[in-house]
Amino acid sequence: MTQFRGHSIIDIPVFVDQLMRAVGGGAFLIIGVGDSDDFIQLSGDATGVQLDFPMVTARQQSKELIIRSVAKAEGLVLVENYGSDGTRFLDFDIEPPAQRIADVCATMLRQVFDVSDRSELFFELEGLD
């Protein structure tokens, strides 16, 4: 996994574009907020991405209503999934173009985690050739 620190919300399109260029499946992108435990994660390729929010910790669960609200305002359809260990996820499929996906990510970060233009973000990419 490759991690990039010291970035901001303006850098999201670059990393979403890299995710969408992945071939062979299995690629994912994590966008984390500073030194907090807040993050969003995406998986996908050129056909689109899935944005998912794990509902494991009390903090993550406390954000569920706002995640649902923001997703609805963005026109996203919620699908609840469960991992093999029973972990619940709130998943949203987002179709290209990459800029639309990046805009949704920025909106989620701003409204769910109070990220500003000056907030530090880190990006982790996995599965890129």
CNS distance restraints for C-alpha pairs under 8 A (distance, minus, plus):
assign (resid   1 and name CA) (resid 124 and name CA) 6.46 0.50 0.50
assign (resid   1 and name CA) (resid 125 and name CA) 5.79 0.50 0.50
assign (resid   1 and name CA) (resid 126 and name CA) 4.81 0.50 0.50
assign (resid   1 and name CA) (resid 127 and name CA) 7.70 0.50 0.50
assign (resid   2 and name CA) (resid 124 and name CA) 5.50 0.50 0.50
assign (resid   2 and name CA) (resid 125 and name CA) 5.35 0.50 0.50
assign (resid   2 and name CA) (resid 126 and name CA) 6.56 0.50 0.50
assign (resid   3 and name CA) (resid 122 and name CA) 7.00 0.50 0.50
assign (resid   3 and name CA) (resid 123 and name CA) 5.63 0.50 0.50
assign (resid   3 and name CA) (resid 124 and name CA) 4.30 0.50 0.50
assign (resid   3 and name CA) (resid 125 and name CA) 6.54 0.50 0.50
assign (resid   4 and name CA) (resid 122 and name CA) 5.52 0.50 0.50
assign (resid   4 and name CA) (resid 123 and name CA) 5.09 0.50 0.50
assign (resid   4 and name CA) (resid 124 and name CA) 6.32 0.50 0.50
assign (resid   5 and name CA) (resid 120 and name CA) 7.85 0.50 0.50
assign (resid   5 and name CA) (resid 121 and name CA) 6.57 0.50 0.50
assign (resid   5 and name CA) (resid 122 and name CA) 4.40 0.50 0.50
assign (resid   5 and name CA) (resid 123 and name CA) 6.56 0.50 0.50
assign (resid   6 and name CA) (resid 120 and name CA) 5.80 0.50 0.50
assign (resid   6 and name CA) (resid 121 and name CA) 6.26 0.50 0.50
assign (resid   6 and name CA) (resid 122 and name CA) 6.32 0.50 0.50
assign (resid   7 and name CA) (resid  11 and name CA) 6.38 0.50 0.50
assign (resid   7 and name CA) (resid 120 and name CA) 5.69 0.50 0.50
assign (resid   7 and name CA) (resid 121 and name CA) 5.09 0.50 0.50
assign (resid   7 and name CA) (resid 122 and name CA) 6.02 0.50 0.50
assign (resid   7 and name CA) (resid 123 and name CA) 7.86 0.50 0.50
assign (resid   8 and name CA) (resid  12 and name CA) 7.51 0.50 0.50
assign (resid   8 and name CA) (resid 117 and name CA) 6.55 0.50 0.50
assign (resid   8 and name CA) (resid 118 and name CA) 6.61 0.50 0.50
assign (resid   8 and name CA) (resid 119 and name CA) 6.13 0.50 0.50
assign (resid   8 and name CA) (resid 120 and name CA) 5.22 0.50 0.50
assign (resid   8 and name CA) (resid 121 and name CA) 5.12 0.50 0.50
assign (resid   8 and name CA) (resid 122 and name CA) 7.80 0.50 0.50
assign (resid   9 and name CA) (resid 106 and name CA) 6.34 0.50 0.50
assign (resid   9 and name CA) (resid 115 and name CA) 7.98 0.50 0.50
assign (resid   9 and name CA) (resid 116 and name CA) 7.58 0.50 0.50
assign (resid   9 and name CA) (resid 117 and name CA) 5.94 0.50 0.50
assign (resid   9 and name CA) (resid 118 and name CA) 7.95 0.50 0.50
assign (resid   9 and name CA) (resid 119 and name CA) 7.50 0.50 0.50
assign (resid   9 and name CA) (resid 120 and name CA) 7.93 0.50 0.50
assign (resid   9 and name CA) (resid 121 and name CA) 6.95 0.50 0.50
assign (resid  10 and name CA) (resid 117 and name CA) 7.32 0.50 0.50
assign (resid  11 and name CA) (resid  15 and name CA) 6.92 0.50 0.50
assign (resid  12 and name CA) (resid  16 and name CA) 6.15 0.50 0.50
assign (resid  12 and name CA) (resid 102 and name CA) 5.74 0.50 0.50
assign (resid  12 and name CA) (resid 105 and name CA) 7.68 0.50 0.50
assign (resid  12 and name CA) (resid 106 and name CA) 7.33 0.50 0.50
assign (resid  13 and name CA) (resid  17 and name CA) 5.98 0.50 0.50
assign (resid  13 and name CA) (resid  98 and name CA) 6.82 0.50 0.50
assign (resid  13 and name CA) (resid  99 and name CA) 6.08 0.50 0.50
assign (resid  13 and name CA) (resid 102 and name CA) 5.11 0.50 0.50
assign (resid  13 and name CA) (resid 103 and name CA) 7.98 0.50 0.50
assign (resid  14 and name CA) (resid  18 and name CA) 6.40 0.50 0.50
assign (resid  15 and name CA) (resid  19 and name CA) 6.28 0.50 0.50
assign (resid  15 and name CA) (resid  29 and name CA) 7.74 0.50 0.50
assign (resid  15 and name CA) (resid 123 and name CA) 7.54 0.50 0.50
assign (resid  16 and name CA) (resid  20 and name CA) 6.21 0.50 0.50
assign (resid  16 and name CA) (resid  29 and name CA) 7.66 0.50 0.50
assign (resid  16 and name CA) (resid  98 and name CA) 6.33 0.50 0.50
assign (resid  16 and name CA) (resid 101 and name CA) 7.32 0.50 0.50
assign (resid  16 and name CA) (resid 102 and name CA) 6.27 0.50 0.50
assign (resid  17 and name CA) (resid  21 and name CA) 6.36 0.50 0.50
assign (resid  17 and name CA) (resid  98 and name CA) 5.90 0.50 0.50
assign (resid  18 and name CA) (resid  22 and name CA) 6.83 0.50 0.50
assign (resid  18 and name CA) (resid 128 and name CA) 7.95 0.50 0.50
assign (resid  19 and name CA) (resid  27 and name CA) 6.64 0.50 0.50
assign (resid  19 and name CA) (resid  28 and name CA) 6.61 0.50 0.50
assign (resid  19 and name CA) (resid  29 and name CA) 6.63 0.50 0.50
assign (resid  19 and name CA) (resid  43 and name CA) 7.59 0.50 0.50
assign (resid  19 and name CA) (resid  44 and name CA) 6.79 0.50 0.50
assign (resid  19 and name CA) (resid  45 and name CA) 6.13 0.50 0.50
assign (resid  19 and name CA) (resid 125 and name CA) 7.49 0.50 0.50
assign (resid  19 and name CA) (resid 128 and name CA) 7.31 0.50 0.50
assign (resid  20 and name CA) (resid  44 and name CA) 6.37 0.50 0.50
assign (resid  20 and name CA) (resid  45 and name CA) 3.99 0.50 0.50
assign (resid  20 and name CA) (resid  46 and name CA) 4.46 0.50 0.50
assign (resid  20 and name CA) (resid  47 and name CA) 7.63 0.50 0.50
assign (resid  20 and name CA) (resid  48 and name CA) 7.21 0.50 0.50
assign (resid  20 and name CA) (resid  49 and name CA) 7.70 0.50 0.50
assign (resid  20 and name CA) (resid  98 and name CA) 7.43 0.50 0.50
assign (resid  21 and name CA) (resid  45 and name CA) 6.06 0.50 0.50
assign (resid  21 and name CA) (resid  46 and name CA) 5.99 0.50 0.50
assign (resid  22 and name CA) (resid  27 and name CA) 6.32 0.50 0.50
assign (resid  22 and name CA) (resid  44 and name CA) 7.82 0.50 0.50
assign (resid  22 and name CA) (resid  45 and name CA) 5.56 0.50 0.50
assign (resid  22 and name CA) (resid  46 and name CA) 7.46 0.50 0.50
assign (resid  22 and name CA) (resid 127 and name CA) 7.19 0.50 0.50
assign (resid  22 and name CA) (resid 128 and name CA) 5.33 0.50 0.50
assign (resid  22 and name CA) (resid 129 and name CA) 6.85 0.50 0.50
assign (resid  23 and name CA) (resid  27 and name CA) 7.96 0.50 0.50
assign (resid  23 and name CA) (resid  45 and name CA) 6.86 0.50 0.50
assign (resid  23 and name CA) (resid 128 and name CA) 7.38 0.50 0.50
assign (resid  23 and name CA) (resid 129 and name CA) 7.46 0.50 0.50
assign (resid  25 and name CA) (resid  44 and name CA) 6.88 0.50 0.50
assign (resid  25 and name CA) (resid  45 and name CA) 6.93 0.50 0.50
assign (resid  25 and name CA) (resid 127 and name CA) 7.79 0.50 0.50
assign (resid  26 and name CA) (resid  43 and name CA) 7.16 0.50 0.50
assign (resid  26 and name CA) (resid  44 and name CA) 7.31 0.50 0.50
assign (resid  26 and name CA) (resid 127 and name CA) 5.95 0.50 0.50
assign (resid  27 and name CA) (resid  43 and name CA) 5.79 0.50 0.50
assign (resid  27 and name CA) (resid  44 and name CA) 6.22 0.50 0.50
assign (resid  27 and name CA) (resid  45 and name CA) 7.41 0.50 0.50
assign (resid  27 and name CA) (resid 125 and name CA) 7.47 0.50 0.50
assign (resid  27 and name CA) (resid 126 and name CA) 5.45 0.50 0.50
assign (resid  27 and name CA) (resid 127 and name CA) 4.14 0.50 0.50
assign (resid  27 and name CA) (resid 128 and name CA) 6.15 0.50 0.50
assign (resid  28 and name CA) (resid  41 and name CA) 7.14 0.50 0.50
assign (resid  28 and name CA) (resid  42 and name CA) 5.45 0.50 0.50
assign (resid  28 and name CA) (resid  43 and name CA) 4.14 0.50 0.50
assign (resid  28 and name CA) (resid  44 and name CA) 6.54 0.50 0.50
assign (resid  28 and name CA) (resid 125 and name CA) 5.99 0.50 0.50
assign (resid  28 and name CA) (resid 126 and name CA) 5.42 0.50 0.50
assign (resid  28 and name CA) (resid 127 and name CA) 6.60 0.50 0.50
assign (resid  29 and name CA) (resid  41 and name CA) 5.64 0.50 0.50
assign (resid  29 and name CA) (resid  42 and name CA) 5.10 0.50 0.50
assign (resid  29 and name CA) (resid  43 and name CA) 6.29 0.50 0.50
assign (resid  29 and name CA) (resid 123 and name CA) 6.91 0.50 0.50
assign (resid  29 and name CA) (resid 124 and name CA) 5.60 0.50 0.50
assign (resid  29 and name CA) (resid 125 and name CA) 4.74 0.50 0.50
assign (resid  29 and name CA) (resid 126 and name CA) 6.58 0.50 0.50
assign (resid  30 and name CA) (resid  39 and name CA) 6.71 0.50 0.50
assign (resid  30 and name CA) (resid  40 and name CA) 5.82 0.50 0.50
assign (resid  30 and name CA) (resid  41 and name CA) 4.36 0.50 0.50
assign (resid  30 and name CA) (resid  42 and name CA) 6.38 0.50 0.50
assign (resid  30 and name CA) (resid 123 and name CA) 5.66 0.50 0.50
assign (resid  30 and name CA) (resid 124 and name CA) 5.04 0.50 0.50
assign (resid  30 and name CA) (resid 125 and name CA) 6.68 0.50 0.50
assign (resid  31 and name CA) (resid  39 and name CA) 5.44 0.50 0.50
assign (resid  31 and name CA) (resid  40 and name CA) 5.38 0.50 0.50
assign (resid  31 and name CA) (resid  41 and name CA) 6.26 0.50 0.50
assign (resid  31 and name CA) (resid 121 and name CA) 6.69 0.50 0.50
assign (resid  31 and name CA) (resid 122 and name CA) 5.79 0.50 0.50
assign (resid  31 and name CA) (resid 123 and name CA) 4.74 0.50 0.50
assign (resid  31 and name CA) (resid 124 and name CA) 6.64 0.50 0.50
assign (resid  32 and name CA) (resid  36 and name CA) 7.66 0.50 0.50
assign (resid  32 and name CA) (resid  37 and name CA) 7.40 0.50 0.50
assign (resid  32 and name CA) (resid  38 and name CA) 5.93 0.50 0.50
assign (resid  32 and name CA) (resid  39 and name CA) 4.14 0.50 0.50
assign (resid  32 and name CA) (resid  40 and name CA) 6.59 0.50 0.50
assign (resid  32 and name CA) (resid 121 and name CA) 5.52 0.50 0.50
assign (resid  32 and name CA) (resid 122 and name CA) 5.10 0.50 0.50
assign (resid  32 and name CA) (resid 123 and name CA) 6.35 0.50 0.50
assign (resid  33 and name CA) (resid  37 and name CA) 7.22 0.50 0.50
assign (resid  33 and name CA) (resid  38 and name CA) 5.56 0.50 0.50
assign (resid  33 and name CA) (resid  39 and name CA) 5.94 0.50 0.50
assign (resid  33 and name CA) (resid 115 and name CA) 7.54 0.50 0.50
assign (resid  33 and name CA) (resid 119 and name CA) 7.42 0.50 0.50
assign (resid  33 and name CA) (resid 120 and name CA) 6.33 0.50 0.50
assign (resid  33 and name CA) (resid 121 and name CA) 4.74 0.50 0.50
assign (resid  33 and name CA) (resid 122 and name CA) 6.52 0.50 0.50
assign (resid  34 and name CA) (resid 119 and name CA) 7.03 0.50 0.50
assign (resid  34 and name CA) (resid 120 and name CA) 4.94 0.50 0.50
assign (resid  34 and name CA) (resid 121 and name CA) 5.18 0.50 0.50
assign (resid  34 and name CA) (resid 122 and name CA) 6.66 0.50 0.50
assign (resid  38 and name CA) (resid  60 and name CA) 7.95 0.50 0.50
assign (resid  38 and name CA) (resid 113 and name CA) 7.08 0.50 0.50
assign (resid  40 and name CA) (resid  51 and name CA) 7.24 0.50 0.50
assign (resid  40 and name CA) (resid  52 and name CA) 6.71 0.50 0.50
assign (resid  40 and name CA) (resid  53 and name CA) 6.18 0.50 0.50
assign (resid  40 and name CA) (resid 105 and name CA) 7.87 0.50 0.50
assign (resid  40 and name CA) (resid 109 and name CA) 7.80 0.50 0.50
assign (resid  41 and name CA) (resid  51 and name CA) 5.87 0.50 0.50
assign (resid  41 and name CA) (resid  52 and name CA) 5.65 0.50 0.50
assign (resid  41 and name CA) (resid  53 and name CA) 6.85 0.50 0.50
assign (resid  42 and name CA) (resid  49 and name CA) 6.28 0.50 0.50
assign (resid  42 and name CA) (resid  50 and name CA) 5.44 0.50 0.50
assign (resid  42 and name CA) (resid  51 and name CA) 4.55 0.50 0.50
assign (resid  42 and name CA) (resid  52 and name CA) 6.25 0.50 0.50
assign (resid  43 and name CA) (resid  49 and name CA) 5.44 0.50 0.50
assign (resid  43 and name CA) (resid  50 and name CA) 5.38 0.50 0.50
assign (resid  43 and name CA) (resid  51 and name CA) 6.86 0.50 0.50
assign (resid  44 and name CA) (resid  48 and name CA) 5.81 0.50 0.50
assign (resid  44 and name CA) (resid  49 and name CA) 4.18 0.50 0.50
assign (resid  44 and name CA) (resid  50 and name CA) 6.22 0.50 0.50
assign (resid  45 and name CA) (resid  49 and name CA) 6.30 0.50 0.50
assign (resid  46 and name CA) (resid  96 and name CA) 7.40 0.50 0.50
assign (resid  47 and name CA) (resid  95 and name CA) 6.81 0.50 0.50
assign (resid  47 and name CA) (resid  96 and name CA) 6.77 0.50 0.50
assign (resid  48 and name CA) (resid  93 and name CA) 7.23 0.50 0.50
assign (resid  48 and name CA) (resid  94 and name CA) 5.81 0.50 0.50
assign (resid  48 and name CA) (resid  95 and name CA) 4.49 0.50 0.50
assign (resid  48 and name CA) (resid  96 and name CA) 5.43 0.50 0.50
assign (resid  49 and name CA) (resid  93 and name CA) 5.85 0.50 0.50
assign (resid  49 and name CA) (resid  94 and name CA) 5.44 0.50 0.50
assign (resid  49 and name CA) (resid  95 and name CA) 6.59 0.50 0.50
assign (resid  49 and name CA) (resid 101 and name CA) 7.73 0.50 0.50
assign (resid  50 and name CA) (resid  91 and name CA) 6.47 0.50 0.50
assign (resid  50 and name CA) (resid  92 and name CA) 5.48 0.50 0.50
assign (resid  50 and name CA) (resid  93 and name CA) 4.41 0.50 0.50
assign (resid  50 and name CA) (resid  94 and name CA) 6.12 0.50 0.50
assign (resid  51 and name CA) (resid  91 and name CA) 5.68 0.50 0.50
assign (resid  51 and name CA) (resid  92 and name CA) 5.13 0.50 0.50
assign (resid  51 and name CA) (resid  93 and name CA) 6.30 0.50 0.50
assign (resid  51 and name CA) (resid  94 and name CA) 7.32 0.50 0.50
assign (resid  52 and name CA) (resid  89 and name CA) 6.27 0.50 0.50
assign (resid  52 and name CA) (resid  90 and name CA) 5.49 0.50 0.50
assign (resid  52 and name CA) (resid  91 and name CA) 4.31 0.50 0.50
assign (resid  52 and name CA) (resid  92 and name CA) 6.29 0.50 0.50
assign (resid  53 and name CA) (resid  60 and name CA) 7.84 0.50 0.50
assign (resid  53 and name CA) (resid  89 and name CA) 5.44 0.50 0.50
assign (resid  53 and name CA) (resid  90 and name CA) 5.10 0.50 0.50
assign (resid  53 and name CA) (resid  91 and name CA) 6.49 0.50 0.50
assign (resid  54 and name CA) (resid  60 and name CA) 7.00 0.50 0.50
assign (resid  54 and name CA) (resid  87 and name CA) 7.15 0.50 0.50
assign (resid  54 and name CA) (resid  88 and name CA) 6.10 0.50 0.50
assign (resid  54 and name CA) (resid  89 and name CA) 4.42 0.50 0.50
assign (resid  54 and name CA) (resid  90 and name CA) 6.50 0.50 0.50
assign (resid  55 and name CA) (resid  60 and name CA) 5.33 0.50 0.50
assign (resid  55 and name CA) (resid  61 and name CA) 5.25 0.50 0.50
assign (resid  55 and name CA) (resid  64 and name CA) 7.82 0.50 0.50
assign (resid  55 and name CA) (resid  87 and name CA) 6.89 0.50 0.50
assign (resid  55 and name CA) (resid  88 and name CA) 5.41 0.50 0.50
assign (resid  55 and name CA) (resid  89 and name CA) 5.65 0.50 0.50
assign (resid  55 and name CA) (resid  90 and name CA) 7.37 0.50 0.50
assign (resid  56 and name CA) (resid  60 and name CA) 6.36 0.50 0.50
assign (resid  56 and name CA) (resid  61 and name CA) 6.85 0.50 0.50
assign (resid  56 and name CA) (resid  87 and name CA) 6.41 0.50 0.50
assign (resid  56 and name CA) (resid  88 and name CA) 7.06 0.50 0.50
assign (resid  57 and name CA) (resid  61 and name CA) 6.22 0.50 0.50
assign (resid  58 and name CA) (resid  62 and name CA) 6.03 0.50 0.50
assign (resid  59 and name CA) (resid  63 and name CA) 6.68 0.50 0.50
assign (resid  60 and name CA) (resid  64 and name CA) 6.91 0.50 0.50
assign (resid  63 and name CA) (resid  67 and name CA) 6.11 0.50 0.50
assign (resid  63 and name CA) (resid 112 and name CA) 6.74 0.50 0.50
assign (resid  64 and name CA) (resid  68 and name CA) 6.14 0.50 0.50
assign (resid  65 and name CA) (resid  69 and name CA) 6.12 0.50 0.50
assign (resid  66 and name CA) (resid  70 and name CA) 6.02 0.50 0.50
assign (resid  66 and name CA) (resid 111 and name CA) 7.69 0.50 0.50
assign (resid  66 and name CA) (resid 112 and name CA) 6.15 0.50 0.50
assign (resid  67 and name CA) (resid  71 and name CA) 6.03 0.50 0.50
assign (resid  67 and name CA) (resid 108 and name CA) 7.26 0.50 0.50
assign (resid  67 and name CA) (resid 112 and name CA) 6.32 0.50 0.50
assign (resid  68 and name CA) (resid  72 and name CA) 6.12 0.50 0.50
assign (resid  68 and name CA) (resid  78 and name CA) 7.57 0.50 0.50
assign (resid  69 and name CA) (resid  73 and name CA) 6.28 0.50 0.50
assign (resid  70 and name CA) (resid  74 and name CA) 6.22 0.50 0.50
assign (resid  70 and name CA) (resid 107 and name CA) 7.87 0.50 0.50
assign (resid  70 and name CA) (resid 108 and name CA) 6.75 0.50 0.50
assign (resid  70 and name CA) (resid 111 and name CA) 7.32 0.50 0.50
assign (resid  70 and name CA) (resid 112 and name CA) 7.92 0.50 0.50
assign (resid  71 and name CA) (resid  75 and name CA) 6.26 0.50 0.50
assign (resid  71 and name CA) (resid  76 and name CA) 5.11 0.50 0.50
assign (resid  71 and name CA) (resid  77 and name CA) 7.31 0.50 0.50
assign (resid  71 and name CA) (resid  78 and name CA) 7.61 0.50 0.50
assign (resid  71 and name CA) (resid  92 and name CA) 7.93 0.50 0.50
assign (resid  71 and name CA) (resid 108 and name CA) 7.92 0.50 0.50
assign (resid  72 and name CA) (resid  76 and name CA) 5.58 0.50 0.50
assign (resid  72 and name CA) (resid  77 and name CA) 7.11 0.50 0.50
assign (resid  74 and name CA) (resid 104 and name CA) 7.21 0.50 0.50
assign (resid  76 and name CA) (resid  92 and name CA) 6.19 0.50 0.50
assign (resid  76 and name CA) (resid  93 and name CA) 7.20 0.50 0.50
assign (resid  76 and name CA) (resid  94 and name CA) 7.33 0.50 0.50
assign (resid  77 and name CA) (resid  92 and name CA) 5.94 0.50 0.50
assign (resid  77 and name CA) (resid  93 and name CA) 7.27 0.50 0.50
assign (resid  78 and name CA) (resid  90 and name CA) 6.50 0.50 0.50
assign (resid  78 and name CA) (resid  91 and name CA) 5.80 0.50 0.50
assign (resid  78 and name CA) (resid  92 and name CA) 5.34 0.50 0.50
assign (resid  79 and name CA) (resid  90 and name CA) 6.12 0.50 0.50
assign (resid  79 and name CA) (resid  91 and name CA) 5.17 0.50 0.50
assign (resid  79 and name CA) (resid  92 and name CA) 6.40 0.50 0.50
assign (resid  80 and name CA) (resid  88 and name CA) 6.90 0.50 0.50
assign (resid  80 and name CA) (resid  89 and name CA) 5.67 0.50 0.50
assign (resid  80 and name CA) (resid  90 and name CA) 4.91 0.50 0.50
assign (resid  80 and name CA) (resid  91 and name CA) 6.03 0.50 0.50
assign (resid  81 and name CA) (resid  88 and name CA) 5.82 0.50 0.50
assign (resid  81 and name CA) (resid  89 and name CA) 5.19 0.50 0.50
assign (resid  81 and name CA) (resid  90 and name CA) 6.64 0.50 0.50
assign (resid  81 and name CA) (resid  91 and name CA) 7.02 0.50 0.50
assign (resid  82 and name CA) (resid  86 and name CA) 5.38 0.50 0.50
assign (resid  82 and name CA) (resid  87 and name CA) 5.29 0.50 0.50
assign (resid  82 and name CA) (resid  88 and name CA) 4.53 0.50 0.50
assign (resid  82 and name CA) (resid  89 and name CA) 6.03 0.50 0.50
assign (resid  83 and name CA) (resid  87 and name CA) 4.99 0.50 0.50
assign (resid  83 and name CA) (resid  88 and name CA) 6.50 0.50 0.50
assign (resid  83 and name CA) (resid  89 and name CA) 7.63 0.50 0.50
assign (resid  94 and name CA) (resid 101 and name CA) 6.25 0.50 0.50
assign (resid  95 and name CA) (resid 100 and name CA) 7.87 0.50 0.50
assign (resid  95 and name CA) (resid 101 and name CA) 7.18 0.50 0.50
assign (resid  96 and name CA) (resid 100 and name CA) 6.50 0.50 0.50
assign (resid  96 and name CA) (resid 101 and name CA) 6.60 0.50 0.50
assign (resid  97 and name CA) (resid 101 and name CA) 6.74 0.50 0.50
assign (resid  98 and name CA) (resid 102 and name CA) 6.13 0.50 0.50
assign (resid  99 and name CA) (resid 103 and name CA) 6.01 0.50 0.50
assign (resid 100 and name CA) (resid 104 and name CA) 6.28 0.50 0.50
assign (resid 101 and name CA) (resid 105 and name CA) 6.29 0.50 0.50
assign (resid 102 and name CA) (resid 106 and name CA) 6.17 0.50 0.50
assign (resid 103 and name CA) (resid 107 and name CA) 6.13 0.50 0.50
assign (resid 104 and name CA) (resid 108 and name CA) 6.11 0.50 0.50
assign (resid 105 and name CA) (resid 109 and name CA) 6.16 0.50 0.50
assign (resid 106 and name CA) (resid 110 and name CA) 6.06 0.50 0.50
assign (resid 107 and name CA) (resid 111 and name CA) 5.98 0.50 0.50
assign (resid 108 and name CA) (resid 112 and name CA) 5.46 0.50 0.50
assign (resid 108 and name CA) (resid 113 and name CA) 7.48 0.50 0.50
assign (resid 109 and name CA) (resid 113 and name CA) 5.23 0.50 0.50
assign (resid 109 and name CA) (resid 114 and name CA) 6.53 0.50 0.50
assign (resid 109 and name CA) (resid 115 and name CA) 5.55 0.50 0.50
assign (resid 110 and name CA) (resid 114 and name CA) 4.68 0.50 0.50
assign (resid 110 and name CA) (resid 115 and name CA) 4.40 0.50 0.50
assign (resid 110 and name CA) (resid 116 and name CA) 6.28 0.50 0.50
assign (resid 111 and name CA) (resid 115 and name CA) 7.38 0.50 0.50
assign (resid 115 and name CA) (resid 119 and name CA) 5.74 0.50 0.50
